[in-house]
Amino acid sequence: MILTDRGNPVAVIKPVSAKKETEEDRLMHMEIVTLNEEVLQRGEDIALHSNARAMDALHIASALIFKEHSRFDLSFLTSDKKQDQIAKALRLKTFFVE
């Protein structure tokens, strides 16, 4: 499935090939394929209103926009404590990996 924003591809969702019948194998794989104006603007807003670094702000912005467009119950995976705090403050469900 390809999600689009004003005709431009935003993300591709493709199933993980299942070699085993485990829960992990049944999870969907999501990949952002374009960096569009909406992501850049949202990332800039996040960077200006938090202590997020530029790339962290773009990652968070991408997750927020993807969640809004897809309506998936998205979990944001990070191993960066500051990024985790900012994502939570922006109401993303996070999963912290140490």
C-alpha positions in Angstrom: 0.0 0.0 0.0 1.4 3.5 -0.9 0.2 6.5 1.2 0.2 9.8 -0.7 0.0 13.4 0.2 -1.4 15.6 -2.5 -0.4 13.0 -5.1 3.1 12.6 -3.8 4.2 9.2 -2.3 4.8 9.6 1.5 5.3 6.0 2.6 5.2 2.5 1.4 3.8 -0.2 3.7 4.8 -3.7 2.9 4.3 -7.0 4.8 7.4 -8.6 6.1 8.0 -12.0 4.5 6.9 -14.6 7.0 9.4 -17.5 7.4 8.0 -18.4 10.8 4.5 -18.0 12.2 5.6 -15.7 15.0 4.0 -12.5 16.1 7.2 -10.6 15.1 6.9 -12.0 11.5 3.3 -10.8 11.2 4.2 -7.2 12.0 4.1 -4.7 9.1 7.2 -2.9 7.9 6.9 0.8 7.3 9.3 2.9 5.3 9.2 6.6 4.6 10.2 7.2 1.0 10.1 11.0 0.5 11.0 14.0 2.5 8.3 16.6 1.4 7.5 20.2 2.3 5.1 19.1 5.1 7.7 17.1 6.8 10.3 19.8 6.5 7.9 22.5 7.9 6.8 20.3 10.8 10.4 19.4 11.6 11.3 23.0 11.6 8.5 23.8 14.0 9.5 21.0 16.3 13.2 22.1 16.3 12.3 25.7 17.0 9.9 24.9 19.9 12.0 22.2 21.6 15.6 21.3 22.1 15.5 18.7 19.3 18.4 18.4 16.9 17.5 18.8 13.3 17.5 15.2 12.3 15.6 14.2 15.4 13.0 16.8 14.7 12.6 15.4 11.1 12.2 11.9 12.4 9.6 12.9 14.9 7.8 15.0 12.2 7.8 12.1 9.8 6.3 9.8 12.4 3.6 12.4 13.3 2.6 13.0 9.7 2.7 9.3 8.9 0.4 8.6 11.9 -2.0 11.4 10.8 -2.2 10.2 7.2 -2.3 6.5 7.9 -4.3 6.5 11.2 -2.1 3.6 12.4 -1.5 3.3 16.1 2.1 4.1 15.6 4.9 3.4 18.1 8.0 5.6 17.8 11.1 3.6 18.3 14.2 5.4 19.7 17.3 4.9 21.8 17.8 8.7 22.4 16.4 9.9 25.7 15.9 13.5 24.5 14.1 12.4 21.4 11.9 10.1 23.4 10.9 12.9 25.7 10.1 15.3 22.8 8.1 12.6 20.9 6.1 11.9 24.1 5.5 15.6 24.6 4.0 15.6 21.1 1.7 12.7 22.0 3.6 9.9 20.1 3.5 6.6 21.8 7.2 5.7 22.2 9.2 2.5 22.6 12.6 3.2 24.2 15.5 0.8 23.4 18.5 0.8 25.7 
